[in-house]
Amino acid sequence: MTHHGAGLRQILLNEEQDTGSIETLIINLKQDYQKADLTEEEKAVLNYSNKLTIRPHTIDQADIEILKNHGYDDRGIHDICSVVAYFAFVNRIANGLGVELE
Protein backbone atom coordinates (compact mmCIF):
# COMPACT_ATOMS: atom_id res chain seq x y z
CA MET A 1 0.00 0.00 0.00
CA THR A 2 2.88 2.34 0.68
CA HIS A 3 4.30 1.94 -2.81
CA HIS A 4 0.97 2.27 -4.61
CA GLY A 5 -0.13 5.08 -2.30
CA ALA A 6 2.97 7.03 -3.31
CA GLY A 7 2.16 6.46 -6.97
CA LEU A 8 -1.42 7.62 -6.51
CA ARG A 9 -0.20 10.66 -4.57
CA GLN A 10 2.07 11.65 -7.48
CA ILE A 11 -0.69 11.21 -10.07
CA LEU A 12 -3.09 13.35 -8.05
CA LEU A 13 -0.44 16.00 -7.39
CA ASN A 14 0.21 16.16 -11.13
CA GLU A 15 -3.52 16.80 -11.56
CA GLU A 16 -3.04 19.70 -9.11
CA GLN A 17 -5.48 18.38 -6.54
CA ASP A 18 -5.49 19.68 -2.97
CA THR A 19 -2.71 18.05 -0.92
CA GLY A 20 -4.89 17.67 2.18
CA SER A 21 -7.65 15.91 0.29
CA ILE A 22 -5.08 13.67 -1.41
CA GLU A 23 -3.70 12.53 1.94
CA THR A 24 -7.20 11.96 3.32
CA LEU A 25 -8.12 9.93 0.23
CA ILE A 26 -5.01 7.77 0.49
CA ILE A 27 -5.54 7.13 4.21
CA ASN A 28 -9.18 6.21 3.61
CA LEU A 29 -8.28 3.92 0.72
CA LYS A 30 -5.79 2.11 2.93
CA GLN A 31 -8.10 1.80 5.93
CA ASP A 32 -11.59 1.44 4.42
CA TYR A 33 -12.21 2.44 0.81
CA GLN A 34 -15.95 2.67 1.54
CA LYS A 35 -15.21 5.83 3.55
CA ALA A 36 -13.13 7.40 0.77
CA ASP A 37 -14.45 10.30 -1.27
CA LEU A 38 -15.07 8.32 -4.46
CA THR A 39 -17.74 8.28 -7.12
CA GLU A 40 -20.30 5.51 -7.10
CA GLU A 41 -18.64 4.17 -10.27
CA GLU A 42 -15.26 4.00 -8.52
CA LYS A 43 -16.78 2.28 -5.50
CA ALA A 44 -18.44 -0.28 -7.79
CA VAL A 45 -15.03 -1.11 -9.26
CA LEU A 46 -13.47 -1.43 -5.81
CA ASN A 47 -16.33 -3.59 -4.55
CA TYR A 48 -15.91 -5.91 -7.54
CA SER A 49 -12.11 -5.90 -7.15
CA ASN A 50 -12.36 -6.71 -3.46
CA LYS A 51 -14.76 -9.58 -4.10
CA LEU A 52 -12.64 -10.94 -6.97
CA THR A 53 -9.57 -10.86 -4.73
CA ILE A 54 -11.03 -12.28 -1.53
CA ARG A 55 -13.91 -14.46 -2.74
CA PRO A 56 -13.32 -15.09 -6.47
CA HIS A 57 -15.54 -18.18 -6.45
CA THR A 58 -18.56 -16.01 -5.60
CA ILE A 59 -18.36 -13.72 -8.65
CA ASP A 60 -21.48 -14.13 -10.77
CA GLN A 61 -23.48 -12.34 -13.44
CA ALA A 62 -25.00 -10.00 -10.86
CA ASP A 63 -21.53 -8.57 -10.16
CA ILE A 64 -21.04 -7.93 -13.87
CA GLU A 65 -24.45 -6.26 -14.11
CA ILE A 66 -23.56 -3.92 -11.26
CA LEU A 67 -20.53 -2.72 -13.23
CA LYS A 68 -22.62 -2.38 -16.39
CA ASN A 69 -25.20 -0.36 -14.45
CA HIS A 70 -22.37 1.99 -13.45
CA GLY A 71 -21.40 2.60 -17.08
CA TYR A 72 -18.71 -0.01 -17.70
CA ASP A 73 -18.88 -1.93 -20.96
CA ASP A 74 -17.56 -5.43 -21.63
CA ARG A 75 -14.10 -4.12 -22.52
CA GLY A 76 -13.91 -2.03 -19.35
CA ILE A 77 -15.02 -4.95 -17.21
CA HIS A 78 -12.46 -7.19 -18.89
CA ASP A 79 -9.76 -4.62 -18.16
CA ILE A 80 -10.79 -4.32 -14.50
CA CYS A 81 -10.83 -8.10 -14.11
CA SER A 82 -7.46 -8.46 -15.86
CA VAL A 83 -5.73 -5.87 -13.68
CA VAL A 84 -7.12 -7.35 -10.46
CA ALA A 85 -6.20 -10.90 -11.52
CA TYR A 86 -2.71 -9.82 -12.61
CA PHE A 87 -1.97 -8.12 -9.29
CA ALA A 88 -3.29 -11.14 -7.38
CA PHE A 89 -0.94 -13.32 -9.46
CA VAL A 90 2.08 -11.10 -8.83
CA ASN A 91 1.28 -10.86 -5.13
CA ARG A 92 1.10 -14.67 -4.87
CA ILE A 93 4.52 -14.97 -6.52
CA ALA A 94 6.01 -12.37 -4.17
CA ASN A 95 4.42 -14.08 -1.17
CA GLY A 96 5.55 -17.50 -2.35
CA LEU A 97 9.14 -16.32 -2.69
CA GLY A 98 9.13 -14.61 0.68
CA VAL A 99 9.57 -11.13 -0.77
CA GLU A 100 9.07 -8.58 1.97
CA LEU A 101 7.40 -5.37 0.90
CA GLU A 102 7.03 -2.11 2.79
Buried (B, 14 or more C-beta within 10 A) or exposed (E): EEEEBEEBBEEBEEEEEEEEEBEBBBEBBEEEBEEBEBEEEEBBBBBBBEBBEEEEEEEEEEBBEBBBEBEBEEEBBEEBBEEBBEEBEEEEEEEEEEEEEE
